[in-house]
Amino acid sequence: MAQKTGIKIIVVGAGFGGLTAAIECARHGHDVSIYENFPELKTLGDIISFGANAGRIFARWRYSTGDTVASRLRPLCIDLSEYGFRIHKYDTGEVVYHQRSPPGSEDAPVLNGHRGELHEVVFNYARDELGIPIHLGQRVEEYFEDGGQAGIVLKDGTRVCADLVIGADGVRSKARELVLGYVDKPKSSGYAVWRAWFSNEKMIADPRTKEFCENGDTFNGWIGPDVHFLFSTIKGGKDCCWVLTHKDEHDIDESWSFPGKLEDVYEVLEGWDPICKAIVEKTPSLVDWKLVYRDPLPTWVSKEARILLLGDAAHPFLPTSAQGATQAMEDGVTIAVCLEKAGRDRVQEAVRVHQEIRYDRVRTVQKTGESTRDRWHKTDWKKVAEEPESIAFRREDWIHEHDAEKHAKEVFDEVLGKVTGSQGESGAVLAGAPAPTAVAV
């Protein structure tokens, strides 16, 4: 742990972004606590992906025993070193491209596993190993900033103050209204996903599907017009999960998550490879999740620069980027570094430097989710026949090789000079974003 800075920070939200911000703030010497609306931790959800740029962060988090958070996450995650990613044409089922996985790295592993199980490891590391106070069942009703401080008002009227409040409270962030000065409701991306996670018993019992579980960890995708269906087996084939992205114009003011209906999934899969339906029909329950998406907000920083939006509160991602949670983690690392380098008397400058460092990188990474979705949903099958690699899931080296901590330290002084001279126009330092190229996932 770094020397104490005396900077007091409140993080609202105990998702991966909020936990990372708190863990990194603790690592860099700040006094941090978390407030979370949910009354208890539950291992909910299905598959989540973390790129090597997140694995690098997990690998730096050490226990007193000497092992790392990355080493404890790895056994819970899918291992595709043998199987790779097999991409099928939606109607014939033929494998049009077999994408190999790159060699694994101890220092920067790619980690894909059950959201709830991975979250539990990180949550317990923050609370039990680092001793970060996590206040569950605490609904934040209001954010405020005044007199050189910021704070939150809880449901019971309690006011909690700090030098900085980080709003990591998701796509329906209450902090966003204070930052923007107006209500910015979540908007549909025009797409939704059905998603499910279940055990393998019925899969193994069916001769059509047992091969997936007998092959251990697997990853297959079927690509069709405005639809893609991804199916994985994990933990040596014991667990199964699938997600199906499709067009949807539902009004998300009501909710973005509903119980899904198998009949609706079957309708979308009409005319597809029968194996897809054979997988889906084994599903005991599923969620219909409406995808919220927007370009980065004009600012993530409040007027007095004492409240900062982080992760989905500032920049929700499409699943086809496979970077949403990872970019939230990079946010958490960057603000912690900026605060340490600036010191307690320059918290506001640190917050503005953070945005300047992160803004263009986030915007550019976001676009990869759109480009992958559009490339799959409007596939030129003639081109795929000639160039099978054109349908690959692209792994951008400039994204995965990025070291958020190292980069923030290297550019902080330069960006601080720009921010203090111009109050920070977005777009100063983008961590290398060359033209995308298709390489192994």
VEXPALUM-845761 format. One record per residue (C-alpha): x negated, y negated, z; residue number from 1. Coordinates in Angstrom, 1 decimal. Layout:
BEGIN
        u        v        w   num
        X        Y        Z   NUM
...
This chain:
BEGIN
        u        v        w   num
      0.0      0.0      0.0     1
     -1.1     -3.5     -0.7     2
     -1.7     -6.3      1.8     3
      1.6     -7.8      3.1     4
      2.8    -10.8      1.2     5
      5.6    -12.0      3.5     6
      8.0    -12.0      0.6     7
     11.5    -10.8      1.6     8
     13.5     -9.1     -1.1     9
     17.1     -7.7     -1.3    10
     17.8     -5.2     -4.0    11
     21.5     -4.6     -4.8    12
     22.0     -1.1     -6.3    13
     20.3      2.2     -5.6    14
     20.1      3.6     -9.1    15
     16.8      4.3    -10.7    16
     16.2      0.7    -11.5    17
     17.0     -0.6     -8.0    18
     15.0      2.2     -6.4    19
     12.0      1.5     -8.6    20
     12.2     -2.2     -7.8    21
     12.3     -1.4     -4.1    22
      9.5      1.2     -4.2    23
      7.2     -1.0     -6.3    24
      7.9     -4.0     -4.1    25
      6.9     -1.9     -1.1    26
      3.8     -0.7     -2.9    27
      2.8     -4.3     -3.6    28
      3.2     -5.5      0.0    29
      6.7     -7.1     -0.1    30
      9.4     -6.6      2.6    31
     12.3     -5.0      0.8    32
     15.7     -3.5      1.6    33
     18.5     -2.0     -0.5    34
     22.3     -2.5     -0.4    35
     24.4      0.1     -2.2    36
     28.2      0.2     -2.5    37
     28.4      4.0     -2.6    38
     29.0      5.5      0.9    39
     26.8      8.5      0.4    40
     24.3     10.1     -2.0    41
     25.9     12.6     -4.4    42
     24.1     14.7     -7.0    43
     26.4     13.7     -9.8    44
     26.0     13.4    -13.6    45
     24.3     15.3    -16.3    46
     21.1     15.0    -18.3    47
     18.9     11.8    -18.2    48
     15.7     11.1    -20.1    49
     12.5      9.4    -18.9    50
      9.8      8.6    -21.4    51
      6.1      8.9    -20.7    52
      6.1      5.2    -19.8    53
      8.4      6.2    -16.8    54
      6.4      9.3    -16.1    55
      3.3      7.1    -15.6    56
      5.2      5.2    -12.9    57
      6.4      8.4    -11.1    58
      2.9      9.8    -11.2    59
      1.6      6.8     -9.2    60
      4.1      7.4     -6.4    61
      2.3      9.6     -3.8    62
      3.4     11.4     -0.7    63
      1.4     11.6      2.4    64
      0.8     15.2      1.4    65
     -1.1     14.0     -1.7    66
      1.3     15.2     -4.3    67
      3.3     12.8     -6.5    68
      6.9     12.2     -7.2    69
      6.2     13.3    -10.8    70
      5.0     16.7     -9.6    71
      8.3     17.2     -7.7    72
     10.4     16.1    -10.6    73
      8.7     18.3    -13.1    74
     10.1     21.7    -11.9    75
     13.7     20.2    -12.2    76
     13.1     19.2    -15.8    77
     13.4     20.8    -19.2    78
     10.2     22.2    -20.7    79
     10.3     22.0    -24.5    80
      6.6     22.7    -25.1    81
      7.5     26.0    -26.8    82
     10.9     25.4    -28.2    83
     10.8     21.8    -29.4    84
     13.9     20.0    -30.8    85
     15.8     21.8    -33.6    86
     18.0     19.5    -35.7    87
     20.9     21.1    -37.6    88
     23.1     19.9    -40.4    89
     26.5     19.5    -38.9    90
     28.6     21.7    -41.3    91
     26.3     24.5    -42.4    92
     24.4     24.7    -39.1    93
     21.1     25.1    -40.9    94
     18.0     23.8    -39.1    95
     16.8     21.0    -41.3    96
     13.9     20.0    -39.1    97
     12.0     21.6    -36.2    98
     10.4     18.8    -34.2    99
      7.5     19.9    -32.0   100
      6.9     18.4    -28.6   101
      3.6     16.6    -27.9   102
      1.2     18.0    -25.3   103
      2.3     17.2    -21.8   104
      0.4     14.8    -19.6   105
     -0.1     14.9    -15.8   106
     -0.5     11.2    -15.7   107
      2.4     10.3    -17.9   108
      4.9     13.2    -18.3   109
      8.1     13.1    -20.2   110
     10.9     14.1    -17.8   111
     14.4     15.2    -18.8   112
     16.7     16.7    -16.2   113
     19.9     16.4    -14.2   114
     20.5     12.8    -13.3   115
     21.7     13.6     -9.7   116
     18.9     16.0     -8.9   117
     16.2     13.6    -10.1   118
     17.8     10.7     -8.4   119
     17.9     12.6     -5.1   120
     14.1     13.0     -5.2   121
     13.5      9.3     -5.9   122
     16.0      8.2     -3.3   123
     14.5     10.4     -0.6   124
     11.0      9.2     -1.5   125
     12.1      5.6     -1.0   126
     13.9      6.2      2.2   127
     12.0      9.0      3.9   128
      8.5      8.6      2.7   129
      8.2      4.9      2.4   130
     10.8      4.0      5.0   131
     12.6      1.5      2.8   132
     16.0      0.6      4.5   133
     18.8      1.7      2.3   134
     22.2      0.5      3.5   135
     24.9      2.7      2.0   136
     28.6      1.8      1.9   137
     27.8     -1.9      1.7   138
     29.9     -3.7     -0.9   139
     28.4     -7.0     -2.0   140
     31.2     -9.5     -2.5   141
     29.1    -12.5     -3.4   142
     25.7    -13.7     -4.3   143
     24.3    -17.2     -3.4   144
     21.1    -19.2     -3.5   145
     20.4    -22.5     -1.7   146
     17.8    -24.3      0.3   147
     14.9    -22.2     -0.9   148
     16.5    -18.8     -0.3   149
     19.0    -16.4     -1.8   150
     21.3    -13.9     -0.3   151
     24.4    -11.7     -0.5   152
     27.7    -11.7      1.4   153
     29.0     -8.2      2.3   154
     32.6     -7.1      2.5   155
     32.8     -7.8      6.2   156
     31.5    -11.3      5.8   157
     27.9    -10.7      6.9   158
     25.4    -12.9      5.1   159
     22.0    -11.5      4.4   160
     19.2    -13.8      3.2   161
     15.9    -13.3      1.5   162
     13.4    -15.0     -0.8   163
     14.7    -13.2     -3.8   164
     17.8    -11.0     -4.6   165
     17.5     -8.5     -7.4   166
     20.8     -7.5     -8.9   167
     20.4     -3.9    -10.1   168
     24.1     -3.4     -9.9   169
     24.8     -2.1    -13.3   170
     26.9     -3.2    -16.3   171
     29.6     -4.7    -14.1   172
     27.1     -6.7    -12.1   173
     28.5     -9.4     -9.8   174
     25.1    -11.1     -9.9   175
     25.5    -11.7    -13.6   176
     28.3    -14.2    -13.1   177
     26.1    -16.4    -10.9   178
     23.2    -16.1    -13.3   179
     25.1    -17.0    -16.4   180
     27.6    -19.4    -14.8   181
     30.6    -17.6    -16.3   182
     32.3    -14.2    -16.3   183
     30.7    -11.9    -18.8   184
     32.9     -8.8    -19.1   185
     31.4     -5.5    -20.4   186
     32.2     -4.8    -24.0   187
     32.5     -1.6    -25.9   188
     29.7     -0.7    -28.3   189
     32.3      1.0    -30.5   190
     31.1      4.4    -29.4   191
     31.7      6.8    -26.6   192
     30.2     10.1    -25.5   193
     31.7     13.2    -24.1   194
     29.3     14.8    -21.7   195
     29.2     18.0    -19.6   196
     26.9     20.1    -17.5   197
     27.7     23.7    -16.5   198
     26.1     27.1    -15.6   199
     25.3     29.7    -18.2   200
     27.6     32.7    -17.3   201
     30.0     32.3    -20.2   202
     27.3     31.4    -22.6   203
     25.4     34.6    -21.9   204
     28.6     36.7    -22.2   205
     29.2     35.4    -25.7   206
     27.0     37.0    -28.4   207
     27.3     33.8    -30.4   208
     25.7     31.6    -27.8   209
     23.6     33.9    -25.5   210
     20.5     33.3    -27.6   211
     20.3     29.7    -26.2   212
     20.1     30.9    -22.6   213
     17.8     33.8    -23.4   214
     15.3     31.5    -24.9   215
     14.8     29.6    -21.7   216
     14.7     25.8    -22.1   217
     16.1     24.7    -25.5   218
     17.2     21.5    -27.2   219
     19.3     21.5    -30.4   220
     21.1     18.7    -32.2   221
     23.8     18.7    -34.9   222
     23.9     15.5    -36.9   223
     27.1     14.4    -38.9   224
     28.9     11.4    -40.2   225
     29.3      8.9    -37.3   226
     28.9     11.8    -34.8   227
     26.0     13.7    -33.2   228
     26.1     16.6    -30.8   229
     23.1     17.4    -28.6   230
     22.9     20.6    -26.6   231
     20.3     21.7    -24.1   232
     19.6     24.6    -21.8   233
     17.4     23.9    -18.8   234
     15.8     25.7    -15.8   235
     14.9     28.6    -17.9   236
     18.4     28.8    -19.5   237
     20.3     28.8    -16.2   238
     22.1     25.5    -16.8   239
     23.6     24.1    -19.9   240
     24.5     20.5    -20.9   241
     25.8     18.8    -24.0   242
     26.6     15.2    -25.1   243
     28.7     14.3    -28.2   244
     28.5     10.7    -29.4   245
     31.5      9.5    -31.5   246
     33.3      6.4    -32.6   247
     35.6      4.9    -30.0   248
     37.3      1.5    -29.7   249
     38.8      2.0    -26.2   250
     39.3     -1.1    -24.0   251
     36.7     -0.7    -21.2   252
     38.3     -3.4    -19.0   253
     40.2     -0.6    -17.4   254
     37.4      1.9    -17.1   255
     34.5      3.2    -19.0   256
     34.7      6.7    -17.6   257
     37.6      9.2    -17.9   258
     38.1     12.9    -17.6   259
     37.6     14.3    -21.1   260
     39.9     16.5    -23.1   261
     38.6     19.6    -25.0   262
     41.3     19.2    -27.6   263
     39.9     15.8    -28.5   264
     36.4     17.2    -28.9   265
     37.7     20.1    -31.1   266
     39.3     17.5    -33.3   267
     36.1     15.7    -33.8   268
     34.2     18.9    -34.5   269
     36.7     20.1    -37.1   270
     34.7     21.4    -40.1   271
     31.5     21.6    -38.1   272
     29.2     24.6    -37.5   273
     31.4     27.0    -35.5   274
     28.5     27.4    -32.9   275
     29.3     23.8    -31.7   276
     32.9     24.8    -30.7   277
     31.6     28.0    -29.3   278
     29.4     26.0    -26.9   279
     32.1     23.4    -26.1   280
     34.8     25.9    -25.2   281
     32.7     27.3    -22.4   282
     32.9     23.8    -20.7   283
     34.9     23.8    -17.4   284
     35.2     20.0    -17.3   285
     33.8     17.0    -19.1   286
     33.6     13.2    -18.9   287
     34.6     10.7    -21.6   288
     32.1      7.9    -21.2   289
     32.5      4.6    -23.1   290
     29.2      3.2    -24.1   291
     28.7     -0.4    -23.0   292
     26.1     -2.3    -25.1   293
     25.0     -5.9    -25.6   294
     21.9     -7.7    -26.7   295
     19.8     -9.0    -23.8   296
     21.6    -11.9    -22.0   297
     20.2    -15.4    -22.7   298
     18.7    -15.3    -19.3   299
     18.3    -12.8    -16.4   300
     17.3    -15.6    -14.0   301
     19.6    -17.8    -11.9   302
     19.3    -21.6    -12.0   303
     17.1    -21.7     -8.8   304
     15.2    -18.6     -9.9   305
     16.1    -16.8     -6.6   306
     18.4    -14.2     -8.2   307
     17.1    -11.8    -10.9   308
     19.1     -9.3    -13.0   309
     17.4     -6.0    -13.6   310
     18.2     -2.9    -15.7   311
     21.8     -2.4    -17.0   312
     22.9     -5.6    -15.3   313
     20.7     -7.5    -17.8   314
     20.3     -5.1    -20.8   315
     22.3     -1.9    -21.1   316
     20.9      0.7    -23.6   317
     22.4      3.2    -26.0   318
     21.6      6.8    -25.1   319
     19.9      7.2    -28.5   320
     17.1      5.0    -27.3   321
     16.3      7.5    -24.5   322
     14.9      4.5    -22.7   323
     17.6      2.9    -20.6   324
     16.5      4.1    -17.2   325
     12.9      3.8    -18.1   326
     13.1      0.2    -19.1   327
     14.9     -0.5    -15.8   328
     11.9      1.1    -14.1   329
      9.5     -1.1    -16.1   330
     11.5     -4.1    -14.9   331
     11.0     -3.0    -11.3   332
      7.3     -2.6    -11.7   333
      6.9     -5.9    -13.4   334
      8.7     -8.1    -10.9   335
      6.8     -6.4     -8.0   336
      3.4     -7.2     -9.7   337
      4.5    -10.8    -10.5   338
      5.5    -11.5     -6.9   339
      2.3    -10.1     -5.5   340
      0.1    -12.2     -7.9   341
      2.2    -15.4     -7.4   342
      2.5    -15.2     -3.6   343
      5.3    -16.3     -1.3   344
      5.1    -20.0     -2.2   345
      5.6    -19.3     -5.9   346
      8.5    -16.8     -5.9   347
     10.4    -18.8     -8.5   348
      7.5    -18.9    -10.9   349
      7.0    -15.2    -10.5   350
     10.6    -14.5    -11.4   351
     10.3    -16.6    -14.6   352
      7.0    -15.0    -15.5   353
      8.7    -11.6    -15.1   354
     11.4    -12.5    -17.6   355
      8.8    -13.9    -20.0   356
      6.8    -10.7    -19.9   357
      9.8     -8.4    -20.3   358
     12.3    -10.1    -22.5   359
     11.0     -9.4    -26.0   360
      9.9     -5.9    -25.2   361
     13.3     -4.9    -23.9   362
     15.1     -6.4    -26.9   363
     12.8     -4.5    -29.3   364
     13.1     -1.2    -27.5   365
     16.9     -1.6    -27.4   366
     17.0     -1.8    -31.2   367
     15.5      1.7    -31.4   368
     18.7      3.1    -30.0   369
     20.7      1.4    -32.7   370
     18.4      2.5    -35.5   371
     18.3      6.1    -34.4   372
     22.1      6.3    -34.1   373
     22.6      4.6    -37.5   374
     20.0      6.8    -39.1   375
     21.7     10.0    -37.8   376
     25.3      8.9    -38.4   377
     24.6      7.8    -42.0   378
     22.2     10.5    -42.9   379
     21.1     10.8    -46.5   380
     21.0     14.6    -46.8   381
     19.3     14.5    -50.2   382
     16.4     12.5    -48.6   383
     16.3     15.0    -45.6   384
     15.9     17.8    -48.1   385
     12.9     16.1    -49.6   386
     11.5     14.6    -46.4   387
     12.8     16.6    -43.4   388
     10.8     14.5    -40.9   389
     13.0     11.5    -41.9   390
     15.7     12.9    -39.5   391
     13.3     13.3    -36.6   392
     14.0     11.7    -33.2   393
     11.4      9.0    -33.3   394
      8.9      8.7    -30.4   395
      7.3      5.2    -30.7   396
      3.7      5.2    -29.2   397
      4.0      1.5    -28.4   398
      6.9      2.3    -26.1   399
      5.6      5.5    -24.5   400
      2.0      4.5    -24.0   401
      2.9      1.2    -22.3   402
      1.6      0.8    -18.8   403
      4.0     -1.8    -17.2   404
      1.8     -2.3    -14.1   405
     -1.4     -2.7    -16.0   406
      0.2     -5.0    -18.6   407
      1.8     -7.3    -16.0   408
     -1.5     -7.7    -14.2   409
     -3.4     -8.5    -17.4   410
     -1.0    -11.1    -18.8   411
      0.3    -12.7    -15.6   412
     -2.1    -15.7    -15.5   413
     -1.6    -16.5    -19.2   414
      2.2    -16.3    -18.9   415
      2.3    -18.3    -15.7   416
      0.5    -21.1    -17.5   417
      3.2    -21.1    -20.2   418
      6.0    -20.9    -17.7   419
      4.8    -23.7    -15.5   420
      4.2    -25.8    -18.6   421
      7.5    -25.2    -20.4   422
      9.8    -23.5    -17.8   423
      9.6    -20.3    -19.8   424
     11.0    -19.9    -23.3   425
     11.7    -16.2    -23.8   426
      9.4    -14.3    -26.1   427
      5.9    -15.1    -24.9   428
      4.2    -11.7    -24.6   429
      5.5     -8.6    -26.2   430
      3.6     -5.4    -25.4   431
      2.6     -4.4    -29.0   432
      5.6     -3.5    -31.1   433
      4.4     -2.3    -34.5   434
      6.6     -1.0    -37.2   435
      8.3      2.3    -36.0   436
      6.9      5.6    -37.1   437
      8.3      9.1    -36.7   438
      6.2     11.3    -34.5   439
      7.0     14.2    -32.2   440
      9.3     13.7    -29.3   441
